[in-house]
Amino acid sequence: MLNRGENERKQFVKKFNHFLAVVENIESVNEVTPDLLRELIDKIEVFEGERIPKSRMKSAKIKAHFLGIGALK
């Protein structure tokens, strides 16, 4: 029986190999298309904007299908 750490490692390797297969099929990107986004991104969350003098800032959290979560501001 696999312990939790070994199971997580195997899941990561499986997801990473799938990611590599998707990326290898992309020779060059001239335009970001809906199909490309669906291949690479699982979820995008955009949060309420902050008012800063003379500008407005929003935060977003992007979850890639294979790599986890990254945050953008």
SULLIN-V663420 format. One record per residue. RES is the residue in three letters. SS is DSSP state (helix for helix, strand for strand, loop for the rest). PHI is phi as a letter, one per 40 degrees, with the letter a starting at -180 (999 if undefined). NEAR is the number of other ideal C-beta (glycine too) atoms within 8 Angstrom. Layout:
res=RES ss=SS phi=PHI near=NEAR
res=RES ss=SS phi=PHI near=NEAR
This chain:
res=MET ss=loop phi=999 near=2
res=LEU ss=loop phi=c near=6
res=ASN ss=loop phi=c near=6
res=ARG ss=helix phi=c near=6
res=GLY ss=helix phi=c near=6
res=GLU ss=helix phi=c near=8
res=ASN ss=helix phi=c near=9
res=GLU ss=helix phi=c near=8
res=ARG ss=helix phi=c near=8
res=LYS ss=helix phi=c near=9
res=GLN ss=helix phi=c near=8
res=PHE ss=helix phi=c near=8
res=VAL ss=helix phi=c near=8
res=LYS ss=helix phi=c near=8
res=LYS ss=helix phi=c near=11
res=PHE ss=helix phi=c near=10
res=ASN ss=helix phi=c near=8
res=HIS ss=helix phi=c near=10
res=PHE ss=helix phi=d near=12
res=LEU ss=helix phi=c near=8
res=ALA ss=helix phi=c near=8
res=VAL ss=helix phi=c near=11
res=VAL ss=helix phi=c near=7
res=GLU ss=helix phi=c near=6
res=ASN ss=loop phi=c near=6
res=ILE ss=loop phi=c near=8
res=GLU ss=loop phi=c near=3
res=SER ss=loop phi=a near=4
res=VAL ss=loop phi=b near=6
res=ASN ss=loop phi=c near=3
res=GLU ss=loop phi=a near=4
res=VAL ss=loop phi=c near=5
res=THR ss=loop phi=b near=6
res=PRO ss=helix phi=d near=5
res=ASP ss=helix phi=c near=6
res=LEU ss=helix phi=c near=10
res=LEU ss=helix phi=c near=9
res=ARG ss=helix phi=c near=7
res=GLU ss=helix phi=c near=7
res=LEU ss=helix phi=b near=8
res=ILE ss=strand phi=b near=10
res=ASP ss=strand phi=c near=5
res=LYS ss=strand phi=a near=6
res=ILE ss=strand phi=b near=8
res=GLU ss=strand phi=b near=7
res=VAL ss=strand phi=b near=6
res=PHE ss=loop phi=c near=8
res=GLU ss=loop phi=d near=4
res=GLY ss=loop phi=c near=7
res=GLU ss=strand phi=b near=7
res=ARG ss=strand phi=c near=5
res=ILE ss=strand phi=b near=7
res=PRO ss=loop phi=d near=4
res=LYS ss=loop phi=g near=3
res=SER ss=strand phi=a near=5
res=ARG ss=strand phi=a near=7
res=MET ss=strand phi=b near=8
res=LYS ss=loop phi=b near=10
res=SER ss=loop phi=b near=9
res=ALA ss=strand phi=b near=11
res=LYS ss=strand phi=b near=11
res=ILE ss=strand phi=b near=12
res=LYS ss=strand phi=b near=10
res=ALA ss=strand phi=c near=12
res=HIS ss=loop phi=d near=11
res=PHE ss=loop phi=b near=8
res=LEU ss=loop phi=b near=8
res=GLY ss=strand phi=h near=5
res=ILE ss=strand phi=b near=7
res=GLY ss=strand phi=b near=8
res=ALA ss=strand phi=b near=8
res=LEU ss=strand phi=b near=7
res=LYS ss=loop phi=b near=6
